[in-house]
Amino acid sequence: MSYAAEIIEQIEQDHRRIGRLLQAIDNGRWWSADEPGRANLETIRGAALQISESTMLIERLVGGIGTRFPRHQNALASSPAAMATPDP
């Protein structure tokens, strides 16, 4: 399997895992009060933000594939601030 295919397979696996997590959360119906299942909401929020930031970065990097000018991929990949800042 090529390196690119491995990356795609990993993203697909993570997609399926997130889908299962969303089904388990069931729109928060199992959450009691402010702390679902005794989980720390800030920890959950932090993890959700990491998913969002990683998804934005991958989207930016992939957005340049097939074009002559790939949207400054190197700058984005090396800058943590770029990961947290959505495009205007």
C-alpha positions in Angstrom: 0.0 0.0 0.0 1.4 3.4 -0.9 2.0 6.1 1.7 -0.8 8.2 0.3 -3.2 5.3 0.5 -2.2 4.7 4.1 -3.0 8.3 5.0 -6.4 8.1 3.2 -7.2 4.8 5.0 -6.4 6.4 8.4 -8.6 9.3 7.7 -11.4 6.9 6.7 -11.0 4.9 9.9 -11.1 8.0 12.0 -14.2 9.2 10.1 -16.0 5.9 11.0 -14.8 6.2 14.6 -16.2 9.8 14.8 -19.5 8.5 13.3 -19.8 5.9 16.0 -19.0 8.4 18.7 -21.7 10.7 17.4 -24.2 7.8 17.5 -23.2 7.0 21.1 -23.5 10.7 22.1 -27.1 10.7 20.7 -27.4 14.5 20.7 -26.4 14.6 24.3 -29.4 12.7 25.6 -27.2 10.7 27.9 -25.6 13.8 29.3 -26.8 14.6 32.8 -26.6 18.3 33.8 -23.3 19.9 32.8 -21.0 16.9 33.2 -21.9 14.0 30.9 -21.1 10.7 32.5 -18.7 12.4 34.9 -16.5 13.5 32.0 -14.7 16.8 32.1 -16.4 19.0 29.5 -13.3 21.1 29.0 -11.4 18.0 28.1 -14.1 16.9 25.7 -14.2 20.4 24.2 -10.4 20.5 23.9 -10.4 17.2 22.0 -13.2 18.4 19.8 -11.2 21.6 19.0 -8.2 19.4 18.0 -10.4 17.5 15.6 -11.7 20.7 14.1 -8.2 22.2 13.8 -6.8 19.1 12.2 -9.7 18.9 9.8 -9.2 22.5 8.8 -5.5 21.9 8.2 -6.1 18.8 6.1 -8.7 20.6 4.1 -6.3 23.4 3.4 -3.5 21.1 2.4 -5.8 18.9 0.2 -7.4 22.0 -1.3 -4.3 22.8 -3.2 -3.8 19.3 -4.8 -4.0 19.4 -8.5 -3.3 23.1 -8.8 -0.1 24.7 -9.8 0.0 26.8 -6.6 -0.8 24.7 -3.5 -1.9 27.4 -1.1 1.3 27.7 0.9 1.3 24.1 2.2 4.7 24.4 3.9 3.8 27.5 5.8 0.6 26.0 7.1 2.2 22.7 8.1 4.8 24.4 10.1 2.7 27.0 11.9 0.6 26.0 14.8 -1.3 29.3 14.6 -2.3 28.5 11.1 -4.0 25.4 12.3 -6.3 27.3 14.7 -7.2 30.2 12.3 -9.9 29.5 9.8 -9.7 31.1 6.3 -11.6 34.3 5.9 
